[in-house]
Amino acid sequence: MEEDFYLPDGRRVWITERALENFEDHDDCPFCQGRAAAHRGCGEDRNPFVKVEFPQGSSELYEDDHWLWAQGHALGSKEPGGLLLFEQPNRGQDV
């Protein structure tokens, strides 16, 4: 089930099945893993996914785990603060 909708500024957003599968599962989301790695202070060289070369302008890039991890890392390295709630080692447990 893939969905698309329009943002208020007119841009079209397409949600793929893979994105929906990872919607609430941050542990398996390459973007979230990269973001969390940046929050932990890991460098870009710690990307665990194999880099794949795609033809110029290929939309497959946006489904590639290496690229998604790198984008998450780029965002996470610019965010202030420490680990997010889902990145905490004791999340889901009573403290």
C-alpha positions in Angstrom: 0.0 0.0 0.0 1.7 3.2 -1.2 0.2 6.6 -0.5 0.8 10.0 -1.7 -0.5 13.4 -0.5 0.2 17.1 -1.0 1.8 19.4 1.6 0.3 22.9 2.1 2.9 24.4 -0.1 1.9 22.1 -3.0 4.7 19.6 -2.9 3.7 16.0 -3.4 4.8 13.5 -0.8 5.0 9.8 -1.6 5.1 7.3 1.2 6.4 3.9 0.2 5.5 0.6 1.8 9.1 0.4 3.2 8.6 3.8 4.9 5.3 2.7 6.4 7.0 -0.5 7.7 9.6 1.6 9.5 7.2 4.3 10.7 7.3 3.3 14.4 10.3 1.0 14.3 13.3 3.3 14.8 15.7 0.3 15.4 15.5 -0.9 11.8 15.3 2.4 10.1 18.7 3.3 8.4 17.9 7.0 8.7 17.2 6.8 12.4 20.3 4.6 12.9 22.5 7.3 11.2 20.9 10.0 13.2 21.4 8.1 16.5 25.1 7.4 15.5 25.7 11.1 15.1 24.1 11.8 18.5 26.5 9.3 20.0 29.4 11.1 18.4 30.2 8.4 15.7 31.8 9.6 12.5 30.5 9.2 9.0 33.0 6.4 8.4 30.9 4.2 10.8 28.1 3.7 8.2 27.4 -0.1 8.4 25.7 -0.3 5.0 27.5 -1.0 1.7 27.7 1.9 -0.7 26.0 1.3 -4.0 26.5 3.5 -7.1 23.4 4.5 -8.9 23.0 6.2 -12.3 22.8 10.0 -12.1 19.2 11.1 -11.1 18.1 7.5 -10.2 15.2 7.4 -7.7 16.6 4.2 -6.3 19.1 6.3 -4.3 16.3 7.3 -2.0 15.6 3.7 -1.0 19.3 2.9 -0.4 20.3 2.1 3.2 23.8 3.6 2.9 22.4 6.9 1.6 19.5 7.0 4.2 22.0 6.4 7.0 24.3 9.2 5.7 21.3 11.6 5.5 20.3 10.7 9.1 23.9 11.2 10.2 24.1 14.6 8.5 20.9 15.7 10.2 21.9 14.3 13.6 25.3 15.9 13.6 23.7 19.3 13.4 21.1 18.8 16.1 21.8 20.0 19.6 21.4 17.9 22.7 22.0 14.3 23.5 20.2 11.1 22.7 16.5 11.1 21.7 14.0 9.1 23.7 14.0 6.1 21.3 17.8 6.1 21.4 18.0 5.7 25.2 19.3 2.3 26.3 16.5 1.9 28.9 13.5 3.0 26.8 10.3 1.1 27.4 11.4 0.1 30.9 10.2 1.5 34.2 12.8 3.6 35.7 
